[in-house]
């Protein structure tokens, strides 16, 4: 993704919310919501510890409860303002929201196949496609790049698809390469430097801080 500003540098720390109850149940959340599991909270607290010495100028979060709660856990001990932005909401897959993956595959086999294997072809009957999500998320990134000055660190807490389409844009890859980047696990860390009109992905989907799962948390 080529950005217009040529005189400033911003570093983005982009993460996904922690594990939720619907993640464990393999239900699509989208614009619906479900609470963090105990393990999801542990993930956020682990990232908090990892970033304890990183000064943040500001944080931007999806309005979904799972993302906002994760942001608050990560920023414990920081004096960082959190701004809620609609552009960071998960993809709206309308009729799928609340359904299990198995049920979606059964009722919407063609769309399901496109979603996971042909992202450039996926269309939701009543919701968004990946291009829609990428466009709204990129608009926010461009605003952040123009708003903040050199050496500012900005925390972004969002969702897996939003992270995927942003990484895709940063790497200037076509949409059919959406699923080739690393898996976006809960609270995985991606660091992107915006400098001289260019986006450089310095870290992608890193889970070094992640606490071990146990048999109760899937």
Beta strands, then each sheet from edge to edge (+ up, - down):
strand 1: 9-16
strand 2: 58-61
strand 3: 82-84
strand 4: 152-158
strand 5: 189-195
strand 6: 198-206
sheet 1: 3+ 2+ 4+ 1+ 5- 6+
end
